Amino acid sequence: MLLVVGVYIVAGNLVGGLGGGRVGLAKGAVPAAYQVLVQKWGNLCPALNPALLAAQLYQESGFNPNAKSPAQAQGIAQFIPGTWATHGVDGDGDGDRDVWDPNDAIPSAASYDCELAKYVKDVPGDTSANMLAAYNAGAYAVIKYGGVPPYKETQGYVKTITTLQESFAAPATRVDPSEQAAGAIYYAQKKLGTPYLWGGNGTADQGGRFDCSGLTKAAYESVGVTLPRVANDQYNAGPHPSRDQLLPGDLVFFSDDPTDSRAIRHVGMYVGGGYMIDAPRPGAVIRFDPVDTPDYFGATRVTEDGAKALPTTV
């Protein structure tokens, strides 16, 4: 009871409007409807930051406020009913605690994270990693083992979230080039002139044809990096260089909504000089196209760890 009351007090203080924050979010990485919430509540305690909170929400639900798992986890933050009953907060101050309302669920996720961080604050090691381990395995297990417990699921969860946060944070410095980029470009170049096929993965029964994300997936798969199938998930496969920092091999994305990576509808592979290789549309072939168009959204420098961290379904 004291824990819940304390969370409500912190929530009330935050509603007054903490802006900015220590960690900036990458352009459009969090849907616009949730960006202010994630930036604000992601700074609730030192163990948390907005990119880490965004990575959790993406991992849990893909930012889907209506998500429901077979284990009865509910909403954008995937609270099970028992945990929600104890740790759900009225984030928007409207008098109720609604697990399906991101205005309550996102503040609740941040509050729960920070309470767990308090429980394990004296445990050796990285506080954020211990907090995430407590979220997955319980604070007692973290205290018992003196850090992230030796559970495969928990260790995987911590690594996934801490890796994914790089995709949601605005890079503070230049992003290191990918070791696999040259091989991926080589693969894509060999496909120039191949006719487009919606849903094409380049298989023999499809005549070796691709759509846009099928081509980028196959190109990176040729160098041992497995990307998700669709473009808007490929956006989360690594950090995001700015337009003036693009290097060959970077994935470049296009959308009619500049505020939401979930609305991305096209992807290509940057080759330098302002051009990309892409599979543009039905009736066209894989070709070089300019990057600088009005619907340019942003870029991702694919990393092997970033790709591995992506959930198979969101």
RABELUR-V969169 format. One record per backbone hydrogen bond with DSSP energy under -0.5 kcal/mol. CO is the residue of the C=O (numbers start at 1). NH is the residue of the N-H. Records with the same first field share a line. If there is no record, write none. Layout:
# RABELUR-V969169
CO: NH + NH
This chain:
# RABELUR-V969169
1: 5
2: 6
3: 7
4: 8
5: 9
6: 10
7: 11
8: 12
9: 13
10: 14
11: 15
12: 16
13: 16
14: 17 + 18
17: 19
24: 170
26: 29 + 30
28: 261
31: 34 + 35
32: 36
34: 38
35: 39
36: 40
37: 41
38: 42
40: 43
41: 44
45: 48
49: 53
50: 54
51: 55
52: 56
53: 57
54: 58
55: 59
56: 60
57: 61 + 62 + 63
58: 62
61: 64
63: 65
64: 67
67: 75
69: 72
73: 69
74: 79
75: 78
79: 74
80: 84
81: 85
82: 86
83: 87
84: 88
89: 91
90: 93
96: 98
97: 99
98: 101
100: 102
101: 104 + 105
102: 106
104: 108
105: 109
106: 110
107: 111
108: 112
109: 113
110: 114
111: 115
112: 116
113: 117
114: 118
115: 119
116: 120
118: 121
120: 123
126: 130
127: 131
128: 132
129: 133
130: 134
131: 135
132: 136
133: 137 + 138
134: 138
138: 142
139: 143
140: 144
141: 145
142: 146 + 147
143: 146
149: 151
150: 152
151: 155
152: 156
153: 157
154: 158
155: 159
156: 160
157: 161
158: 162
159: 163
160: 164
161: 165
163: 166
164: 167 + 168
165: 168 + 169
168: 26
178: 181
180: 184
181: 185
182: 186
183: 187
184: 188
185: 189
186: 190
187: 191
188: 191
189: 192
191: 194
194: 286
195: 210
197: 200
200: 211
203: 206 + 208
204: 207
206: 209
209: 202
210: 197
211: 215
212: 216
213: 217
214: 218
215: 219
216: 220
217: 221
218: 222
220: 223 + 225
221: 224
224: 226
225: 227
230: 233 + 234
231: 235
233: 236
234: 237
237: 303
239: 241 + 301
242: 245
243: 246
247: 250
250: 270
251: 300
252: 268
253: 297 + 298
254: 265 + 266
256: 258
257: 260
260: 263
261: 264
266: 254
268: 252 + 270
269: 277
270: 249
272: 275
274: 291 + 292
275: 271 + 272
276: 289
277: 269
278: 280 + 287
281: 284
284: 196
285: 280
286: 193
287: 278
289: 276
291: 293
293: 296
295: 255
298: 253
300: 251 + 302
303: 307
304: 308
305: 309
306: 310
307: 310
